[in-house]
């Protein structure tokens, strides 16, 4: 029994090691560069990872890189609940809730209308709207489980996912650079990043580049967006008419890390967690996030944007501009 367990663990862990070691090496190098030259750690990690993009072409590195970019990331996001307090939620008030609800719903509707205008089919328009409106590729993959009948081709779906990932990564780099020149309150900057950067990892990374206060507001706002994944999916299921098997797949794809995040927030505010435990969880969360950023950088090739089908790229760009516009207008009042 022990030998069988050992073999199972070894066979599961060994394929992950090359990719994990690459991510870890990039993290250590980024820490050194950041400490020596004062560059933002997250940005340094992503850019350094992108410099080693060629490694993602080798099968030996892919499992570990994917594990870092998904599982390690979700663990880090879940542990970030230790940084959210009821006092912070009270400070933010209803504004982020209203902001997120309007941005998500209007972006999906906008995607459907514009998709029809540029000649995209309804499925592709909804896929792009969900991805840009909620939480990037994770939301898109959950939405794919809804479809039981005719849908866009695999190539078109892949083009949409690549466009969302690349543009989200570019937003993570560009938005903080823009916000750093504006005299905005930390809560406002965080809510903007939380509502306009598509993927969870990139949104949190963008907040971390500015300040811990901006990061906390970004995390809170982004988690509100992620929490809308469930009601949006089941609302759209009425239009997509999933089979029972597809509905079960949706349930399996629901963001478990969001539930863990909420549990940690509740525990942190309802019971007295020792400061040393809070600090340890926060440090582990930060480490997991940087590990995920390293893997994300290695897996990102912005040149892929030039190979994407123009209709998919146009729809993602238009949705991105729309959600930025809505968020900016709402935060201005």
C-alpha beads as a LAMMPS data file, in Angstrom:
LAMMPS data file: protein, C-alpha beads

333 atoms
332 bonds

1 atom types
1 bond types

-500.0 500.0 xlo xhi
-500.0 500.0 ylo yhi
-500.0 500.0 zlo zhi

Masses

1 110.0

Atoms # bond

1 1 1 0.000 0.000 0.000
2 1 1 2.786 2.415 0.960
3 1 1 4.775 1.495 -2.129
4 1 1 1.739 2.018 -4.355
5 1 1 1.103 5.425 -2.780
6 1 1 4.741 6.363 -3.277
7 1 1 4.624 5.325 -6.940
8 1 1 1.419 7.295 -7.461
9 1 1 2.898 10.445 -5.917
10 1 1 6.140 10.050 -7.850
11 1 1 4.400 9.514 -11.175
12 1 1 2.203 12.545 -10.554
13 1 1 4.905 14.883 -9.253
14 1 1 7.854 14.101 -11.527
15 1 1 6.260 15.432 -14.761
16 1 1 5.623 18.742 -12.977
17 1 1 9.175 19.272 -11.733
18 1 1 10.845 20.785 -14.860
19 1 1 8.175 23.456 -15.272
20 1 1 8.010 24.192 -11.543
21 1 1 11.794 24.548 -11.348
22 1 1 11.795 26.959 -14.288
23 1 1 9.124 29.084 -12.573
24 1 1 11.044 28.981 -9.295
25 1 1 14.302 29.985 -10.995
26 1 1 12.612 32.955 -12.651
27 1 1 11.126 34.004 -9.298
28 1 1 14.547 33.985 -7.613
29 1 1 16.107 35.918 -10.503
30 1 1 13.271 38.460 -10.459
31 1 1 13.666 38.921 -6.699
32 1 1 17.363 39.675 -7.170
33 1 1 16.776 42.130 -10.043
34 1 1 13.938 43.828 -8.144
35 1 1 16.076 44.207 -5.021
36 1 1 19.079 45.523 -6.949
37 1 1 17.333 47.964 -9.261
38 1 1 14.041 48.724 -7.483
39 1 1 11.821 47.463 -10.288
40 1 1 8.318 46.139 -9.436
41 1 1 8.601 42.462 -8.560
42 1 1 5.510 41.256 -10.425
43 1 1 6.364 43.174 -13.593
44 1 1 9.963 41.965 -13.464
45 1 1 8.787 38.383 -13.046
46 1 1 6.391 38.528 -16.000
47 1 1 8.873 40.188 -18.347
48 1 1 11.651 37.810 -17.343
49 1 1 9.324 34.869 -17.917
50 1 1 8.397 36.176 -21.375
51 1 1 12.090 36.223 -22.244
52 1 1 12.075 32.423 -21.821
53 1 1 8.917 31.849 -23.878
54 1 1 10.713 29.314 -26.094
55 1 1 10.750 26.859 -23.180
56 1 1 6.961 26.531 -23.401
57 1 1 7.390 24.745 -26.736
58 1 1 8.988 21.735 -25.041
59 1 1 6.685 19.026 -23.718
60 1 1 8.889 18.516 -20.639
61 1 1 8.084 21.971 -19.270
62 1 1 4.395 22.298 -20.149
63 1 1 2.811 20.306 -17.262
64 1 1 4.689 22.218 -14.556
65 1 1 4.106 25.586 -16.188
66 1 1 0.402 24.876 -16.531
67 1 1 0.259 23.700 -12.910
68 1 1 1.916 26.924 -11.733
69 1 1 -0.333 29.122 -13.870
70 1 1 -3.528 27.416 -12.666
71 1 1 -3.315 25.443 -9.422
72 1 1 -0.591 27.500 -7.719
73 1 1 -2.335 30.696 -8.811
74 1 1 -5.689 29.611 -7.388
75 1 1 -4.073 28.641 -4.092
76 1 1 -2.487 32.079 -3.919
77 1 1 -5.748 33.855 -4.724
78 1 1 -7.656 31.824 -2.124
79 1 1 -5.098 32.665 0.572
80 1 1 -5.428 36.356 -0.287
81 1 1 -8.669 36.297 1.685
82 1 1 -6.493 36.837 4.756
83 1 1 -5.903 40.411 3.536
84 1 1 -9.574 41.377 3.313
85 1 1 -11.408 42.691 6.370
86 1 1 -14.971 43.774 7.000
87 1 1 -13.643 47.266 7.702
88 1 1 -12.284 47.436 4.155
89 1 1 -15.584 46.227 2.728
90 1 1 -17.331 48.926 4.750
91 1 1 -14.985 51.540 3.286
92 1 1 -15.666 50.409 -0.279
93 1 1 -19.427 50.362 0.279
94 1 1 -21.841 49.482 -2.521
95 1 1 -19.864 51.220 -5.252
96 1 1 -17.777 48.211 -6.376
97 1 1 -20.825 45.926 -6.300
98 1 1 -22.835 48.249 -8.539
99 1 1 -19.782 48.914 -10.714
100 1 1 -19.079 45.217 -11.255
101 1 1 -22.709 44.315 -11.973
102 1 1 -23.077 47.034 -14.608
103 1 1 -19.688 46.357 -16.222
104 1 1 -20.251 42.604 -16.508
105 1 1 -23.817 42.737 -17.811
106 1 1 -23.232 45.622 -20.221
107 1 1 -20.044 44.040 -21.623
108 1 1 -21.787 40.759 -22.423
109 1 1 -24.685 42.627 -24.065
110 1 1 -22.261 44.856 -25.963
111 1 1 -20.353 41.805 -27.195
112 1 1 -23.529 40.231 -28.574
113 1 1 -24.595 43.411 -30.365
114 1 1 -21.156 44.240 -31.792
115 1 1 -20.519 40.597 -32.656
116 1 1 -23.619 40.607 -34.821
117 1 1 -22.461 43.849 -36.438
118 1 1 -19.002 42.502 -37.401
119 1 1 -20.366 39.137 -38.523
120 1 1 -19.427 36.905 -35.572
121 1 1 -21.830 34.115 -34.615
122 1 1 -23.761 34.379 -31.341
123 1 1 -21.734 31.721 -29.579
124 1 1 -18.423 33.466 -30.271
125 1 1 -19.905 36.797 -29.190
126 1 1 -21.144 35.308 -25.909
127 1 1 -17.850 33.493 -25.340
128 1 1 -15.896 36.721 -25.815
129 1 1 -18.340 38.704 -23.681
130 1 1 -18.093 36.264 -20.780
131 1 1 -14.294 36.104 -21.016
132 1 1 -13.768 39.878 -21.112
133 1 1 -16.596 40.648 -18.713
134 1 1 -15.843 38.206 -15.875
135 1 1 -12.496 36.457 -15.492
136 1 1 -10.822 35.769 -18.806
137 1 1 -9.946 32.270 -19.937
138 1 1 -11.366 30.626 -16.791
139 1 1 -14.808 32.074 -17.511
140 1 1 -14.505 31.171 -21.183
141 1 1 -13.685 27.538 -20.393
142 1 1 -16.635 27.345 -18.008
143 1 1 -18.897 28.811 -20.680
144 1 1 -17.700 26.222 -23.216
145 1 1 -19.253 23.563 -20.980
146 1 1 -22.660 25.068 -21.671
147 1 1 -22.660 24.264 -25.357
148 1 1 -24.177 20.987 -26.427
149 1 1 -25.083 21.818 -30.010
150 1 1 -23.496 23.794 -32.802
151 1 1 -20.699 26.129 -31.764
152 1 1 -17.771 28.023 -33.202
153 1 1 -14.877 26.007 -34.572
154 1 1 -11.995 25.037 -32.325
155 1 1 -9.648 27.369 -34.217
156 1 1 -11.932 30.337 -33.642
157 1 1 -12.310 29.478 -29.949
158 1 1 -8.533 29.159 -29.608
159 1 1 -8.055 32.538 -31.296
160 1 1 -10.459 34.143 -28.827
161 1 1 -8.692 32.634 -25.806
162 1 1 -5.235 33.651 -27.067
163 1 1 -6.453 37.203 -27.718
164 1 1 -7.967 37.492 -24.227
165 1 1 -4.772 36.201 -22.586
166 1 1 -2.405 38.442 -24.567
167 1 1 -4.499 41.591 -24.159
168 1 1 -4.985 40.891 -20.459
169 1 1 -1.222 40.564 -20.034
170 1 1 -0.646 43.822 -21.905
171 1 1 -3.260 45.520 -19.714
172 1 1 -1.473 44.284 -16.586
173 1 1 1.663 46.080 -17.759
174 1 1 0.125 49.230 -19.279
175 1 1 -2.693 50.121 -16.867
176 1 1 -0.495 50.486 -13.748
177 1 1 1.957 52.589 -15.758
178 1 1 -0.911 54.884 -16.718
179 1 1 -2.438 55.016 -13.238
180 1 1 0.920 55.812 -11.642
181 1 1 0.776 59.223 -13.380
182 1 1 -2.725 59.966 -12.106
183 1 1 -3.478 61.157 -8.598
184 1 1 -6.204 58.625 -7.863
185 1 1 -7.235 57.233 -4.455
186 1 1 -6.079 53.672 -3.891
187 1 1 -9.664 52.376 -3.772
188 1 1 -10.529 53.999 -7.107
189 1 1 -7.391 52.690 -8.816
190 1 1 -8.043 49.209 -7.433
191 1 1 -11.669 49.189 -8.552
192 1 1 -10.611 50.269 -12.039
193 1 1 -8.065 47.460 -12.310
194 1 1 -10.475 44.944 -10.802
195 1 1 -13.131 45.731 -13.399
196 1 1 -11.013 46.200 -16.520
197 1 1 -8.249 43.549 -16.448
198 1 1 -9.724 40.271 -17.668
199 1 1 -7.859 37.413 -15.991
200 1 1 -7.581 37.050 -12.218
201 1 1 -3.803 36.677 -12.203
202 1 1 -3.176 39.739 -14.333
203 1 1 -5.659 41.881 -12.385
204 1 1 -4.048 41.064 -9.046
205 1 1 -0.582 41.465 -10.552
206 1 1 -1.516 44.932 -11.808
207 1 1 -2.700 45.958 -8.345
208 1 1 0.454 44.630 -6.710
209 1 1 2.565 46.828 -8.995
210 1 1 1.091 50.006 -7.504
211 1 1 0.667 49.475 -3.754
212 1 1 -0.756 47.044 -1.163
213 1 1 -3.811 49.305 -0.761
214 1 1 -4.508 49.267 -4.494
215 1 1 -3.940 45.511 -4.539
216 1 1 -6.510 44.948 -1.764
217 1 1 -9.135 46.981 -3.635
218 1 1 -8.287 45.140 -6.855
219 1 1 -8.611 41.741 -5.189
220 1 1 -11.966 42.618 -3.639
221 1 1 -13.373 44.003 -6.902
222 1 1 -12.025 41.154 -9.018
223 1 1 -13.497 38.558 -6.656
224 1 1 -16.870 40.269 -7.025
225 1 1 -16.535 39.830 -10.788
226 1 1 -15.593 36.179 -10.401
227 1 1 -18.575 35.603 -8.094
228 1 1 -20.880 36.590 -10.970
229 1 1 -19.640 33.633 -13.013
230 1 1 -22.192 31.290 -11.467
231 1 1 -25.382 33.360 -12.019
232 1 1 -24.210 34.436 -15.489
233 1 1 -23.509 30.848 -16.580
234 1 1 -26.840 29.545 -15.411
235 1 1 -28.654 32.490 -16.974
236 1 1 -26.956 31.891 -20.300
237 1 1 -27.675 28.163 -20.032
238 1 1 -31.308 28.965 -20.789
239 1 1 -30.167 30.264 -24.186
240 1 1 -27.491 27.658 -24.892
241 1 1 -29.696 24.705 -23.869
242 1 1 -27.040 22.460 -22.312
243 1 1 -27.487 18.768 -21.855
244 1 1 -27.495 17.215 -18.384
245 1 1 -23.875 16.192 -18.904
246 1 1 -22.923 19.761 -19.783
247 1 1 -24.709 21.089 -16.703
248 1 1 -22.699 18.705 -14.514
249 1 1 -19.522 19.930 -16.195
250 1 1 -20.482 23.512 -15.354
251 1 1 -20.756 22.593 -11.695
252 1 1 -17.324 20.964 -11.822
253 1 1 -15.875 24.139 -13.339
254 1 1 -17.266 26.506 -10.714
255 1 1 -14.473 28.509 -9.054
256 1 1 -13.677 26.545 -5.891
257 1 1 -10.902 29.001 -5.051
258 1 1 -13.566 31.719 -4.720
259 1 1 -15.376 29.668 -2.078
260 1 1 -12.131 29.114 -0.165
261 1 1 -11.359 32.825 -0.488
262 1 1 -14.730 33.725 1.078
263 1 1 -14.280 31.179 3.887
264 1 1 -10.867 32.625 4.751
265 1 1 -12.313 36.163 4.732
266 1 1 -15.054 35.079 7.142
267 1 1 -12.669 33.227 9.441
268 1 1 -10.249 36.138 9.456
269 1 1 -13.001 38.495 10.570
270 1 1 -15.025 36.271 12.906
271 1 1 -12.248 34.622 14.908
272 1 1 -8.901 35.823 16.188
273 1 1 -6.208 34.401 13.924
274 1 1 -2.699 34.851 15.384
275 1 1 -0.700 37.553 13.559
276 1 1 2.092 35.095 12.765
277 1 1 -0.422 32.853 10.954
278 1 1 -1.850 35.828 9.072
279 1 1 1.617 36.925 7.993
280 1 1 2.556 33.405 6.933
281 1 1 -0.594 32.995 4.843
282 1 1 -0.035 36.387 3.232
283 1 1 3.589 35.509 2.416
284 1 1 2.613 32.137 0.941
285 1 1 -0.084 33.867 -1.097
286 1 1 2.435 36.362 -2.449
287 1 1 4.880 33.583 -3.319
288 1 1 2.182 31.590 -5.142
289 1 1 1.163 34.677 -7.096
290 1 1 4.741 35.403 -8.215
291 1 1 5.237 31.725 -9.159
292 1 1 2.091 31.904 -11.281
293 1 1 3.287 35.138 -12.882
294 1 1 6.573 33.486 -13.847
295 1 1 4.730 30.600 -15.529
296 1 1 2.303 33.029 -17.142
297 1 1 5.205 34.989 -18.595
298 1 1 6.863 31.873 -20.025
299 1 1 3.582 30.788 -21.622
300 1 1 2.850 34.230 -23.134
301 1 1 3.973 35.192 -26.617
302 1 1 2.563 38.553 -27.670
303 1 1 3.531 37.790 -31.273
304 1 1 0.606 35.351 -31.265
305 1 1 -1.649 38.399 -31.632
306 1 1 -0.494 38.657 -35.263
307 1 1 -1.679 35.114 -35.999
308 1 1 -5.172 35.525 -34.519
309 1 1 -8.202 35.593 -36.766
310 1 1 -9.047 39.299 -37.185
311 1 1 -12.720 38.996 -36.268
312 1 1 -11.949 37.382 -32.910
313 1 1 -9.209 39.898 -32.153
314 1 1 -11.446 42.824 -33.086
315 1 1 -14.228 41.615 -30.824
316 1 1 -11.877 41.175 -27.847
317 1 1 -10.360 44.628 -28.426
318 1 1 -13.759 46.290 -28.722
319 1 1 -15.001 44.587 -25.544
320 1 1 -11.836 45.623 -23.724
321 1 1 -12.255 49.243 -24.780
322 1 1 -15.937 49.174 -23.827
323 1 1 -15.413 47.868 -20.291
324 1 1 -12.618 50.416 -19.759
325 1 1 -14.974 53.178 -20.910
326 1 1 -17.851 52.059 -18.667
327 1 1 -15.589 51.657 -15.642
328 1 1 -13.980 55.059 -16.211
329 1 1 -17.325 56.824 -16.607
330 1 1 -18.802 55.230 -13.478
331 1 1 -15.740 55.923 -11.345
332 1 1 -15.742 59.536 -12.504
333 1 1 -19.071 60.255 -10.811

Bonds

1 1 1 2
2 1 2 3
3 1 3 4
4 1 4 5
5 1 5 6
6 1 6 7
7 1 7 8
8 1 8 9
9 1 9 10
10 1 10 11
11 1 11 12
12 1 12 13
13 1 13 14
14 1 14 15
15 1 15 16
16 1 16 17
17 1 17 18
18 1 18 19
19 1 19 20
20 1 20 21
21 1 21 22
22 1 22 23
23 1 23 24
24 1 24 25
25 1 25 26
26 1 26 27
27 1 27 28
28 1 28 29
29 1 29 30
30 1 30 31
31 1 31 32
32 1 32 33
33 1 33 34
34 1 34 35
35 1 35 36
36 1 36 37
37 1 37 38
38 1 38 39
39 1 39 40
40 1 40 41
41 1 41 42
42 1 42 43
43 1 43 44
44 1 44 45
45 1 45 46
46 1 46 47
47 1 47 48
48 1 48 49
49 1 49 50
50 1 50 51
51 1 51 52
52 1 52 53
53 1 53 54
54 1 54 55
55 1 55 56
56 1 56 57
57 1 57 58
58 1 58 59
59 1 59 60
60 1 60 61
61 1 61 62
62 1 62 63
63 1 63 64
64 1 64 65
65 1 65 66
66 1 66 67
67 1 67 68
68 1 68 69
69 1 69 70
70 1 70 71
71 1 71 72
72 1 72 73
73 1 73 74
74 1 74 75
75 1 75 76
76 1 76 77
77 1 77 78
78 1 78 79
79 1 79 80
80 1 80 81
81 1 81 82
82 1 82 83
83 1 83 84
84 1 84 85
85 1 85 86
86 1 86 87
87 1 87 88
88 1 88 89
89 1 89 90
90 1 90 91
91 1 91 92
92 1 92 93
93 1 93 94
94 1 94 95
95 1 95 96
96 1 96 97
97 1 97 98
98 1 98 99
99 1 99 100
100 1 100 101
101 1 101 102
102 1 102 103
103 1 103 104
104 1 104 105
105 1 105 106
106 1 106 107
107 1 107 108
108 1 108 109
109 1 109 110
110 1 110 111
111 1 111 112
112 1 112 113
113 1 113 114
114 1 114 115
115 1 115 116
116 1 116 117
117 1 117 118
118 1 118 119
119 1 119 120
120 1 120 121
121 1 121 122
122 1 122 123
123 1 123 124
124 1 124 125
125 1 125 126
126 1 126 127
127 1 127 128
128 1 128 129
129 1 129 130
130 1 130 131
131 1 131 132
132 1 132 133
133 1 133 134
134 1 134 135
135 1 135 136
136 1 136 137
137 1 137 138
138 1 138 139
139 1 139 140
140 1 140 141
141 1 141 142
142 1 142 143
143 1 143 144
144 1 144 145
145 1 145 146
146 1 146 147
147 1 147 148
148 1 148 149
149 1 149 150
150 1 150 151
151 1 151 152
152 1 152 153
153 1 153 154
154 1 154 155
155 1 155 156
156 1 156 157
157 1 157 158
158 1 158 159
159 1 159 160
160 1 160 161
161 1 161 162
162 1 162 163
163 1 163 164
164 1 164 165
165 1 165 166
166 1 166 167
167 1 167 168
168 1 168 169
169 1 169 170
170 1 170 171
171 1 171 172
172 1 172 173
173 1 173 174
174 1 174 175
175 1 175 176
176 1 176 177
177 1 177 178
178 1 178 179
179 1 179 180
180 1 180 181
181 1 181 182
182 1 182 183
183 1 183 184
184 1 184 185
185 1 185 186
186 1 186 187
187 1 187 188
188 1 188 189
189 1 189 190
190 1 190 191
191 1 191 192
192 1 192 193
193 1 193 194
194 1 194 195
195 1 195 196
196 1 196 197
197 1 197 198
198 1 198 199
199 1 199 200
200 1 200 201
201 1 201 202
202 1 202 203
203 1 203 204
204 1 204 205
205 1 205 206
206 1 206 207
207 1 207 208
208 1 208 209
209 1 209 210
210 1 210 211
211 1 211 212
212 1 212 213
213 1 213 214
214 1 214 215
215 1 215 216
216 1 216 217
217 1 217 218
218 1 218 219
219 1 219 220
220 1 220 221
221 1 221 222
222 1 222 223
223 1 223 224
224 1 224 225
225 1 225 226
226 1 226 227
227 1 227 228
228 1 228 229
229 1 229 230
230 1 230 231
231 1 231 232
232 1 232 233
233 1 233 234
234 1 234 235
235 1 235 236
236 1 236 237
237 1 237 238
238 1 238 239
239 1 239 240
240 1 240 241
241 1 241 242
242 1 242 243
243 1 243 244
244 1 244 245
245 1 245 246
246 1 246 247
247 1 247 248
248 1 248 249
249 1 249 250
250 1 250 251
251 1 251 252
252 1 252 253
253 1 253 254
254 1 254 255
255 1 255 256
256 1 256 257
257 1 257 258
258 1 258 259
259 1 259 260
260 1 260 261
261 1 261 262
262 1 262 263
263 1 263 264
264 1 264 265
265 1 265 266
266 1 266 267
267 1 267 268
268 1 268 269
269 1 269 270
270 1 270 271
271 1 271 272
272 1 272 273
273 1 273 274
274 1 274 275
275 1 275 276
276 1 276 277
277 1 277 278
278 1 278 279
279 1 279 280
280 1 280 281
281 1 281 282
282 1 282 283
283 1 283 284
284 1 284 285
285 1 285 286
286 1 286 287
287 1 287 288
288 1 288 289
289 1 289 290
290 1 290 291
291 1 291 292
292 1 292 293
293 1 293 294
294 1 294 295
295 1 295 296
296 1 296 297
297 1 297 298
298 1 298 299
299 1 299 300
300 1 300 301
301 1 301 302
302 1 302 303
303 1 303 304
304 1 304 305
305 1 305 306
306 1 306 307
307 1 307 308
308 1 308 309
309 1 309 310
310 1 310 311
311 1 311 312
312 1 312 313
313 1 313 314
314 1 314 315
315 1 315 316
316 1 316 317
317 1 317 318
318 1 318 319
319 1 319 320
320 1 320 321
321 1 321 322
322 1 322 323
323 1 323 324
324 1 324 325
325 1 325 326
326 1 326 327
327 1 327 328
328 1 328 329
329 1 329 330
330 1 330 331
331 1 331 332
332 1 332 333
